[in-house]
Amino acid sequence: MRTSSVPAVLLAFAALAASAPPAAGERLIASLSTHRVMVTSSFTGEELVLFGGIEQDAASRPRRSGYDIVVTVTGPRQNTVTFRKSRVLGIWVNADSRVFENAPAYLAVLSNRPLDMVTNAEVLRRLQLGLDNIPLPQRASINIADAASDDPFRVAFIKIKTDNGLYREVPNGVTFLTPQLYRASIPLPAEVPVGTYEVDVRLFADGAQIARAPSPFEVYKSGFEQIVTSAARDHGFLYGLITALLAVITGWFASVVFRRD
Amino acid sequence: MQIYLPIAGLSVNVFVLLAIGLAVGFISGMFGIGGGFLMTPLLIFLGIPPAVAVASVTGHIAASSMSGAISYWRRNTIDLALAFMLLAGGFIGTASGVWLFTTLRAIGQLDITIGVLYVLLLGIVGGLMVAESVRAIARVRQGKPVELRRPGSHTWIHGLPFKLRFKRSRIYVSAIPVWGIGFFIGLIGAVMGIGGGFLLVPMLIYLLRVPTATVIGTSMVLTLVTMASATVMHAATNHLVDALLALILMVGGVSGAQFGARAGQKMGGERLRLLLGLLVLAVGIRFAWDLVVPPDNLYSIRLQDAEP
């Protein structure tokens, strides 16, 4: 039930954005270098390239401060537990925990200049833009609530995700090639989980959002990796038997190859 | 060359993994142990999630025990009857261990349990081994005769009922401590990702008075079966066994073990025990350090399991 509210909010914004263009007159175009990222045995991460342009028409007014682009890439959602250690009887143990429900596994916010220069804090909060403003509802026992942006668990969660390269805010991640042509690269580290990733491109001018373009892509495991993963998940017992058999054969093989007596 | 481990969900250098396999295999061949107590911490240090490391290392230990057991089998130094009796307890121990592992993981206390168990077991066993071998070396230096096994010396263990005769080991002992030892090794093996050879061998020698001739071969049969079944059980319940990781470790491990065995034969028994004791103690101290020293980051994150 909780998950449905997020898409609902997004839909509402999409409707808002869709109704905006007549006044604005700009059309935002976004295109990804690929919509399918394959995880193979030699996968060490990948960099997707996002290309796009801003089309003006007769209704477009000249913009005083030019255009700004903010790209938000959101990975598949996962329930993630954050533990906090404290000292018990002289040793450090996980004493307290929060569950972040449906937190994005991957989150990148790329823009052509710092977000606070693109627009004001109020708009950023309303549009849930940037690592400080993404909703991260957390559950402690039975209560679910979105904590303040300085909540220690939330700060720690975002810091760990950032250290792992899974969350990032890059204020110079979008480059304008010409005033109407932009380019952004989306770095995906080797640890990215498989699933659907939403790329949400927003066009700002004079501090207001004037257009929006979505462009999803998918990360999936290639043949062998997929077979191993699904075998481990769906046929655990058989998979375990095969692994154990593999161990026995390897051990036997070694004793034959290296036989000295 | 980087290789993507499908279950661990990250990519590591395949040569680093092979090197770890070789090094641990060398040590395990030298001392006649599985080497899990070194392998699991090394993998965790590499960044592999502890739960995946524990589950996958079981496969590696099964492989190295298999190759060890075969060579002892050829030399006819395995007490199969004793191994089967140990296994009766070992199976139940392994199943309980996998269950305990799953439960501890669910409540977020798995890492700390693994840590505390490592400190306690490695600290005690390592300390005892060092003390015992230093005494033995000192005795040899002073020219006193090496203390021999006293077949007549009985402890309370020999007073227990359900006595069985194990012909090959030439011991007559109650089934209860045999099952108990098997259960204990199976339990901690499944929770800690170790074969338990370094615990099992002294237990068999000191508690059951199994002669040194049959102790290592018999211990390897037990480790082989408990670790192979732990692999199956971990795969069936927690879905955390990374077959690719296990395979790379196995290949490195069984090769390293061959060279280790040759190196071990050139060294005296006491010196070998002292070295192993120091190694065990060092790993234990390393874990104690992590538990006591304030961590850099008080927070850690983990995915919540899809199914409860």
Interface residues (C-beta under 8 A of the other chain):
Chain A: V39 T40 S41 S42 F43 T44 G45 Q78 N79 T80 V81 T82 F83 R84 K85 S86 R87 G90 I91 W92 V93 N94 S97 V99 F153 A156 F157 K159 I160 K161 A190 E191 P193 K221 F224 E225 V228 T229 A232 R233 G236 F237 Y239 G240 L241 I242 T243 A244 L246 A247 V248 T250 G251 W252 F253 A254 S255 F258 D261
Chain B: M1 Q2 I3 Y4 P6 I7 G9 L10 S11 G59 H60 A62 A63 S64 S65 M66 S67 G68 A69 I70 S71 R74 R75 G108 Q109 D111 I112 G115 V116 L224 M227 A228 S229 T231 V232 M233 H234 A235 A236 T237 H239 L240 V241 A243 L244 A246 L247 M250 V251 V254 S255 A257 Q258 L291 V292 P294 P295 N297 L298 Y299 S300 I301 R302 L303 Q304
